[in-house]
Each structure stands twice: as C-alpha cells, then as structure tokens.
Amino acid sequence: MPIRSLKSAGRWLLAILLFAAGVWAQRSGVIEDFIYYLPDVRYLAVQHLFLTAVSGSLAIVIAVPLGIVLSRPSMARFAESLMQVLNVGTTIPTLAVLALSMSFLGIGTTPAIFGLTVATLLPITRNTYVGLKGVSPALMEAAAGLGMSPAQRLFRVELPNALYVIFAGIRTALAINVGTVPLAFLIGAGGLGELIFTGIDLYDTVMMLAGAIPTALLAVIVDALVAVVAFLVVPRGVNPSRA
Amino acid sequence: MIRLDNLTKVFDTPKGAVVAADHINMEVPRGEICILLGPSGCGKTTTLKMINRIVRATSGKVFLDGEDTTGMNTQDLRRNIGYVIQQIGLFPNMTIEENITVVPRLLGWDRAAYKKRARELMDMIAMDAEAFLKRYPSELSGGQQQRIGVARALAADPPVMLMDEPFGAIDPINRAVIQDEFLKMQAELKKTILFVSHDIDEAIKMGDRIAIFREGKLVQYSAPDDLLSAPRNGFVESFLGEDRALKRLNLVKVREVFSDEMGAVKPDDTLETALARIDDFGYQNAILMVNDHGEPAGMITRSVARTTRGYCRDHYQTAPPVAQLDDDLRKVASLMFANDTTWLPCVDAQGRVCGHITQRAMTHHLGSRYRSRPEDSAPLRSQPETKE
C-alpha cells in the first residue's frame, strides 16, 4: 500500500514503534514482571474503583441538591458568597484534605472516602449552580406563565436544560477522583496507590508502572463511561453532542 | 371579559419609588384584540404581566369574565390564560409535541387527548404535524418557533390570551404573514386578547381597540379608526405620527367607500353610445367596457370615441387594474398612484364589475371624520365607570 499522506505515514511509524516496544519488552522480561503483578493489580483496581464509586456517588448525591438549593431565588443573597467559600475550599490540596480527615477519623477507608468526597464535591456543585443559573430567563418566564409550579419548573425545565453542564461537572469531578484515589493509600485505604508508592520507595519501575498505567486507564474509562451516560440522559434538544 | 380595576404597580428602586402603572382602568370585551401601545417604559408590559401575576400588582384588581382573580391560585389562573412572549421561550429540551402539550399535560389530560390536540393545533397554525411534532425547537426557524409558541398558548383552549410583543423578533416579511395567519385564526377562535406592541402599524392592523400608554398612565383607549381620526392630545398625536390619516387607509375597506352607480359599455355598443355615456355620467377621460360575464374588458377613451366610428370591441385600450371589495384603501391608493389614475373599477368576489371607487370619495370619507370631530370627545367607549 503506497503511503499517500503525512497522516498515514504517522500511522505506519506508530505501528513500527509499537512493534519495536513490544519486542524490547519481550526481550527485557518486562512483560513477565508485569504479569507477576497482575493478581495484585486486579485486587487493588477493585479496591480503587470501590473508593471512587462510593466517594463519587456520595459527592453527586450531596453536590447536586446543594447546587439546586443555592440556585433558588430565595438563596440569591447567600449563594455567591457560599460559592466563594467552596472555591477557596478547592484550592486546598487533596493531600492536605486527606491528612486533615485522617487526623479526625483515623486511618482506613472511612477517612479516605470522606476526603475524596470533599475533594470531588466542588466541581459538581459549581456546575449544577452555574448550569441552573444559566437557564434563560425567557424560558423561566414562559414556564411560569404557562402555569408550572416551582417544582415543575425545576424538574421539567431547569434541570433538563442544565443537565449537560451538570454532567460536565460530574465528568471533571470523577476524573479528578480516580486520579486522586492513589493518595488514599497514604492513609491506609489501599487502591492502586499501593503499587505506585511502594514502587517509588523501592525504586522498582515496573511495580510503579503496574500501579500507574491501570490508574490512567481507569481514569480514561470512567471519563468515557460518564460521557456515554450524559449522551444518553441529556435530552436531544439540549445536547450539543447529538445536535 | 377582561376588566382592570385601578391596577397599580410601584417598583421600589434605590432612587425611590417608580410608578410603572398608575391606576389603570380598562375593559376588553369578549372576543376582541386590545393592543397596549406606547413607547418603552410606558407601563404597557407591566400592565399585561400583572394580569397573570408574572408581575405582582401593588394594588388594584383584575376581573376575568366578571370574576375577581385576586383570590385565585396563581397556577390555576395562569393555566387558564394563554401566554406568548417575544423571546418565544420554547423549551429546548422538549420536542415540538411536548412543547405544545405542556399545559394540557399540566392539567392532567390523558395521553390520547393531548396527542390529538397536538395535531389539531398543528393544523390550526398550518404546519405539517408529521414533519414537525418530533423535532426540537432548535431545528425550526424563528417564524416557525413563534407559530409553535402561539399554538402552545392555545393548547388548552384558554378564553384569554396575553401576548407580549409576540411578533417583535420576527423579520418583517414573516411578521406580516404570521399576523395575517393569526387574524384568520382569531376570526374563528374569538379569544379575548391583550397584546403589547410598540409598533403603531401592527396595532392598527391587529387591534379591535388600542390603549395608548404614557409614563404609567392610560392616555387613550379607543378603536383604531377613532384613535387615528381623533387623537386625544398632543402626545397621542405625535406618537401616531404625522401620516396618521394615511394609516387610516389600512382600516377602511373598498366596500365602505365605493359607489355602485357606474356607467359602462359592452363590446357590441358603438363608439357613439360610448361617447354619450361618457357625457351622461360626466366622466372626464374614459369609460369602462365590460364583457358578457360582467368582467372588465377594456377602456374606451373620450378622444377615441369622439374621433372614430365603429364598435367598442375594435377600439378599446387595456382594462385598468381593479379593486376588490375587501381590499383596504391603502392598496387602492397605491394602485391609483402607480397607474396615474383617479378612479378604479371595483369587482366582487366573482370578478364582476360592481361599481367604482374614486380618489375624491376616499379623501371625502377620511376627511369627514376629522371635520365632524367634536372638541376632545373621542369616543372612549370602555371606561369602566360608564359601562357595566
């Protein structure tokens, strides 16, 4: 097959490099080393996902209603200042949050989940709030003028129209969450961080990569999953990816 | 049908209280369109929105069908009032069908009933149900969206409609089309409509009555023709514009002005007869020739009739343009100007000549209203004090 363009040239190059990398990996025994860690990876990945699932769900369950409450007209006076407090809260490094929660809740899964939930809360709250505030006043006036009650306005007009923005927040938050879970190892909650940090301490690159690569893969997969859910859940008329 | 009783709105602003609507009293009879007209900030929109409580009235009452709405539940009240806004406000997350069935669904209609209603409404606004019901608002043009907006307001067949500059954001060509469609619908539906506009031409075209607002006060409330012929004060006069006599041309139909006394000749008549008739009827230049079906066929000019012998059928010129009985005078005036003539033959719906209309008759008709105008007693028909 003749090489027609830069793009296909690039593709060939990539394939050749991959092949070379494979050959090198086979020769140097890295693959065997990796396979050695496979049971550990499997076990720790499950633990990792458990932490993400619990803290992520908790964050969604808390943050979305919080964003809704903040966006109500009666809350307008406090909402902006509360959002500012949350904004300052995000600037605190997650590691510090984990350390703080450890000093109150001790070691183990509970403080890790607490810390991760707090770290994940903000993007979802902010996007829920901004998304709901961004619904056009004309829509709100039409909804009111047609005789919808405040609850009907929220569920039939505001939330469906803000859903795309809310999902963007959830996506960001969960991607951050998966990437942060390795830190939970430091307060004794396990997860793929165990391989990463131990690998660093022992100067064992393969062990470290056995933790880092699955973590990265998980982040990509979770992100894609949320994207698929958003694609299916957000109504077609307000879904830019389905327009 | 709709009666406003001392309706007042005071906004508290940092600069002090602003009276947006000051003791508005008016009544709109059943089945009529009342246009609220005025410059921006005059209180017309505030007045409209107090009726369905988008704006809370500071004081005063709204009566619908003789019933005080003060004690009614806001949601129930609104579901019985159709509401159309300038920004249209279709819900982008819903299909067209879901949009136009919002109110029926809120009212708890069963599925079959509101599905059927959606199709009826699409027929009413002359849009193809099959093609549009499953689409989303973003896939429609502005004009189509506002048609849907009107259909949504009409969905539960409310007796009253409030329209806040509904056609303001639509381009002029589409706007005229939608206005015409809307008037056609209204002729059948006979809703009682309050309609905010800032466009005097739209008001004259659409309104059975026009209420002129200025700085929160209702200045004049009359039928368009009365308004144009007898503006109550200098403000109304200047708001209507100096060409307000011309605007009245829109309001008068040929039917009201034309004369059915008219001389004509047949193709078989001789030119002598034609000349005699021209003189009998006192025409200056020409006489119309009609064929056996009564349709205009041509013109015999005086000069030809005087100098030539023979039959009309051999010596006529092309027929002038004609006016339909239901045309308004604006169109007639335009035809006269374009054809450099001072009269036009009038034809009925079958195209048969039934009379003629002259420029003189038009100016006389319009002018008589101004001359007979008594001092400051424009017929302000619907002050609540004088009526029920």
Chai-1 contact restraints between the chains, C-beta under 6 A:
chainA,res_idxA,chainB,res_idxB,connection_type,confidence,min_distance_angstrom,max_distance_angstrom,comment,restraint_id
A,A138,B,Q87,contact,1.0,0.0,6.0,A-B,restraint_1
A,A138,B,G89,contact,1.0,0.0,6.0,A-B,restraint_2
A,L139,B,G89,contact,1.0,0.0,6.0,A-B,restraint_3
A,A142,B,G89,contact,1.0,0.0,6.0,A-B,restraint_4
A,G145,B,N52,contact,1.0,0.0,6.0,A-B,restraint_5
A,G145,B,I54,contact,1.0,0.0,6.0,A-B,restraint_6
A,G145,B,Y83,contact,1.0,0.0,6.0,A-B,restraint_7
A,L146,B,V102,contact,1.0,0.0,6.0,A-B,restraint_8
A,L146,B,V103,contact,1.0,0.0,6.0,A-B,restraint_9
A,G147,B,Q75,contact,1.0,0.0,6.0,A-B,restraint_10
A,G147,B,R78,contact,1.0,0.0,6.0,A-B,restraint_11
A,G147,B,R79,contact,1.0,0.0,6.0,A-B,restraint_12
A,G147,B,L106,contact,1.0,0.0,6.0,A-B,restraint_13
A,S149,B,Q75,contact,1.0,0.0,6.0,A-B,restraint_14
A,V157,B,F91,contact,1.0,0.0,6.0,A-B,restraint_15
A,P160,B,N93,contact,1.0,0.0,6.0,A-B,restraint_16
A,N161,B,N93,contact,1.0,0.0,6.0,A-B,restraint_17
A,P235,B,N93,contact,1.0,0.0,6.0,A-B,restraint_18
A,G237,B,P92,contact,1.0,0.0,6.0,A-B,restraint_19
A,G237,B,N93,contact,1.0,0.0,6.0,A-B,restraint_20
A,G237,B,Y136,contact,1.0,0.0,6.0,A-B,restraint_21
A,V238,B,P92,contact,1.0,0.0,6.0,A-B,restraint_22
A,V238,B,N93,contact,1.0,0.0,6.0,A-B,restraint_23
